[in-house]
Amino acid sequence: MAGLERIAAALRGKRALVTGHTGFKGGWLCQWLADLGADVTGYALPPETEPDLFSAIRLGEVVRSVHGDIRERARLDTVLRESRPEMVFHLAAQPLVRRSYRQPLETFAVNVMGTVQLLDAVRARGERCAVVVVTSDKCYQNDGSGTPHKETDALGGKDPYSASKAAAELVVGAYRSSFFPPSKLAEHGIALASVRAGNVIGGGDWGEDRLIPDGARAFGRGEPLRVRNPRMTRPFQHVIEPLAGYLLLAERLLGPDAPAACRAFNLGPAGATSVRTLVTEFAAAWGGGVRWEEIPDPEAPAEAPALALDPSDAGQVLGWRPRWTSSDAARRSAIWYRAHAEGAAPPTLRDLFRRDMADWFST
């Protein structure tokens, strides 16, 4: 628990702004920050799914929640002025690949210009702040070979979502070079970094066209999970893993060695797991004889067969390392979803997350 206690000491009492707090990762990040004693403000659109994590854990009871669009500059300026954040975590996004084909303009507007609006609002505010921008493992120019990507690899994307995340990384790099150079941090005070996490799973995600939420919905109805392509491999990880990385990064950006952390970091498992393996592990953890079946979708957009990350830089600079297997992630996810399906109260759902958090730091 030493690492968690150190982070708590560094972040306790700090003012934090989390964009996208009504979403999956943003919601759990807010809960964790609040548990650590931070003064948390969330800024996002209202939850778009039913059920949703924000309501399930009654997050509005522990954070100051403000509804607004990340592209609304005047609204952002007001939130920054009123919350006076010492830390900003930018997670607001259009996060779905298949939706990006249906809504490319919306995807680029939110993921690219939303990032521009936030960073420019931080720049205009002109006060000391650590900023963590969350993008995606799909920001790389992926050839589908499965060779783990390093942070220095070329950015790219064949679908609107991936391209928008690559563009967001370019935006971060441009603002860091032009306005927030690490070598002059003492002058401008803005420590800016980005993080590229793997495919994140865990209790509380109800997004559309996502493997584990689709499984939880199907198993809860007593139906088989339909899987399009079980042979694809991805860097699946439990939500606790990247969130711990975000907190470790924020701790570093607030400290005396911040310039070395003003860069991009991969946060993912050292290897990748096939969809087949993950859904098999999730079904086994759910129990009750649930099953999955392969149902090819000829109209599904093309996806790279393999994706992997090299997280070694995060280990060297931040002291972060992946600690759980895909089986661990599937089992912990199933426990949370089963508890929710059985009517567990918000305190119980929060406590399951806190147990996972403590277990991760003690592993």
N, C-alpha and C positions, 0 to 999 in steps of 0.2 A: 504493500500500500504506500510505500515511500514516494513513488512517482505521483500518485494521486494527491497525496498530502502536499507535495511540493507545488503542484499546479494550483491546488486550492489556495495555498498561501500567496501565490502570485496573482491570482485572479479575484480573490475575495474583495468585495467592495468596489470593484471596477465597474464602470458603466459600459454596457455592451449593447450594440444594435445588431439584430439578426434580421436580414431580409429573407422572405420565404418561410417565416416561422409557422405558418399554417400547414406546411407540407411535412413530409415524412422525416427527412434528416433535420430540417430546420426546427421541427417541433421537439425532437429528442435533444438537439443541441441546446435549445432554450431551457429545457428541463434540467439538463446537466449543469448549465451555467448558473441557474437559480439555486440548485442544490449546493454549488460551490460558494454561494454567497455573493454572486455578481448581481448588479442592478440591471435587469434585462428589459429592453424594449424590442418588440417584434414589429416588423412592417411587411405586409403582404396583402394579397387579395383574400377574401373569405375562402374557407375550404371548399373544394369543388367536388369532393366525393362524399358518398354516404355509405358506411360510416366514415369518420375521419379521425385522425389522431388527436388533433387540437381539442375536439369535444370529448373524445374517449378518456383523456387524462385530465380534462379540465385545465388546460394550460393557461387559460385566461386568468386563473386565480393566482398564478405565481409570476406572470410577466405582464408588462404594460403592452397591450395589443392595439396596434393601429392598422386599419385597413386602408390600402392604397395601392396603386399601380407603380411598379418600379420605374416606369417611363415618365411619371408625373414629376417633373423637376421642382415645381413650386412646393409640392407636397413633401418631397424628399428634403428640400431645404428646411422646411418647418420641422420635420422630424429630427433632423440633425441638430438644429438649433435647440430644440426642447430636450432632447435626450443627452446631448453633449457626450457622445460616446468616446471612450478611450480605446475600444475595440469594435471593429465592424466585421461581421461575417456575412458575406454576400452569397446567399443560396437561392434567391428568387430567380426562377427560370421556367421556361417551357421544357420539361424534362423527358419527353417521350419521342422516340425515333419515329414510330409509325404515325403519330399525330403530325410530326413535322412534314410528312409528305402531303397531308391534307391541308395543313396550315403553314406553308413555308414563310409567308410574309410575317405572320404573327411570331413564328419561331425566331426569325432573325431580329425582329423588332425588340422582342423581350430579351433574348440572350445576348445580343450584341449591343444594341442601343441602351438597353436597361443597364448594362455594365458601364457604358460610357456615362450615362446620367448619374449613376452612383459615384463613380470616381471623380467626375467633375464637380459634383456637389461637395465631396470631401475636399477637393482642391480649393474650391471657393471658400469653404469654411475656414481653412487655414490653421487648424489647431492640431496638436500632436495626437496621433492615432495609429493603431496597428490595424491593418486591413488585410483580411484573408478572403480571396475570391475563389469560390468553388466552381470548377469547370467539369471536366469529365475525362475518363480514360479514352473516350472516342475522339479526342481532339487530334489524334495522330494520323498521319498519312499511312494507313494500315494496308499492307499487302496481303494480309490473310495468312501469312506463314506461321504465325504464332510466336515469332521471335520477340522476346520481351522488349518493350519500348523504354528507352531512356529519355530523360527530360530534354536532351539535346537533339532528339530525332525531329524530323520535319513534321510540321503541323499540316493537317488537311482534313478532308471529309467528303465522301461521295454522296451522302444524304444531307438534307438541310440541317438536321439536328447536329450531326458531327461537325459540319462546316461552321455552324454558328458557334460551337464551343471552341473550335480552332481560332475563329475570328475573335472571340472573347479573350483568348490567351494573347493574341496580337495586341488587343486594346490594352490589356494589363501591361504588357511589355513596353508599349509606347508611352503610357502614362508614367511608368517607372523611369524610363530613360529621359523623358522630356521634363517631367515635373517633380518626381520623387526619387532622384538618383541615390542609391544607398551610400555612396561616398560623401554625400552632403546631408545625411540624415539629421545631423545636429542642427542644420539650418532650417530645413522645411518640416521635419518632425513626422513625416508620413512613412511608416514602414509597411511596404506593400509586397504581398506574396500571393501565389496561386497554388491550388492543390487539384490534382487529377486523380480521383478515386476510382477504384474498380467497381464492378457491378454490386451494388449494395443491397442486402436483404435484411429482414428483421421484422419483428412485430410492429404493426402500426402503419404499414404501407398498404394503401388500397388503390394504387394507381392502376389505370387501365393497361392492358397488354403487357403486364409484368408477370414473370413466371410464378413467384411465390404468392403474391396476392391472388392471382388466378387460381392457384392451387388451394389456398385457404377458402376461397369462395366455393370452388367445386366440391372440396371435401366436406365443407360445412353443409352442403346440400345433399351429400351422399352420392355425388356424381364423380366420374373419373376426370382427372385433369387432362385436357387435350394439349398436346405439345407439337409444335410445328416441325422443329428440327432438333432432335435430341443429340445430334453429333457435334453441334457447335460447342466451342470451348470459350469460357470467359473467366476473368479474374473475380469470381464471386467472393464476397466477404460480408461478415456481419456488420451492421451499422455501427456498433461500438468501435470497431477498428478505425475507420476514417475519422469519426468524431474525436477519438482520443488524439489522432494526428492533428486535427484542427486546433485542439486545445494546447497541445505541445508546441505547435507553431506559434500560436498567439502568445504563449508564455515567452518564447524566444524573441518575438518581435517587440515585446515590451521591455526586454532586458538590455544590458550593455553590449551584447554581441549581436544585436539585431541586424546589422548590415549583411552578415553572412547568410541570413535566412530570407533576405529580400529577393526571392527567386521562385521558380516553380518546383513543386515536389510531386512525385508519384506516391500514392498511398494504395497499395494493393498487395495481395498475396504474392509470394515468390513464384508461384506457378499458376496454372489455370485449371479449371474443373469443367468437365463436360456437362451439358444440360441434362443428359441422361443420368449421370451420377447424382447431380443435385436433386432432381425430382424424385429419384429413388430414395435418397436419404431423407428427404422431406416427408414422403409418404410413410416411410418406416417410422419416423419420429411421431407422425400424427397418429398412427395406429388405427385399429378398428378395421383393418382389411381394405383401406382405401387404395386406389391404384391410379396409374396414369396410362395414356395410350397415345401413340403417334398418329396425328391427323395432319398430313401435309396440306399446306395452303398454297395453291398455285398462284394466287393473286398477291401473296405476301411480297413486300419489297425485298430486293437483294440485300443480304447481310454478309459481312466477312465471316468466314468459317471459324476463325480463331483470333483471339486478342489476349495479350498478356502484358504485364508491366514489370519493370525493374525498379524495386523500391529501395535500392541500396543507398541512394543519396539521403533519403529521409532517415535511414538508420545512422548514417555517419554524422549528419548535421543536427538532427532533432532527437536522436535516441529512440526513434519509433521503429517498431518491427511488427509484422503480422504475427499473431499468437494463436489463432484458432484455425482449425481445418474447416473445409466445407461441411463436414459432418457436424462439427460443433455449431456452425452457423445455422444449419438446417434444423437441428434439434432445439436450439434456443428460440428460433423463430416459431416453430410448431408449438412450443409451450405457451408462448405469448398469444398466438392466434387462438389456440384452444381455450385459454382462459377467457379471452374476450368473447368467444362464441358461447361460452357457458355463463356469461353474464357477470364476469368479475367487475368489481367496483373500481373506479379510478385509482384509489390508493393502492390496490393490489396490482394494477397494471403498471403503475409507476414503480412499485417495489420490485417487480420482475426486472425492469430496466436497471434499477439501482444494483440488484444482485449481479446482473451481467457486467455492469460497470466495475464493481468491486472485484469480480472474478477475473476480468481481463487484466487489471493491474496487478493481481497477485499471481498470474500465470507465469 
